[in-house]
């Protein structure tokens, strides 16, 4: 699964995108990411993030002990105001919200362009 994720990221890396989800990399400190893992899954993923110049926007714990739920973009200002709304139902993960900073032309949308 992790290899397919890296392939997908490399494939879309030249486009504007938002990639979000539970990445399950418990050993990555996203406040101070450094690739000390070499060939580990975490190390390969950090290489991918760096190669594609991605910004990781979640800076809080999303479980009791780790930041597993992540939001990545190529455009650093595309996402802001990430908020932790606390635990999600019976899950050990937290519910997150964020703002997508993208303007659009309402007239073009109405015309279907």
Buried (B, 14 or more C-beta within 10 A) or exposed (E): EBEEBBEEBEEEBEEEBBBBEEBBBEEBEBEEBEBEBEEBBBBBBBBBBEEBEBBBBBEEBBBEEBBBBBBBBBBEEBBEEBEBEEBEEEEEBBBBEBEEEEEEEEEEEEEEE
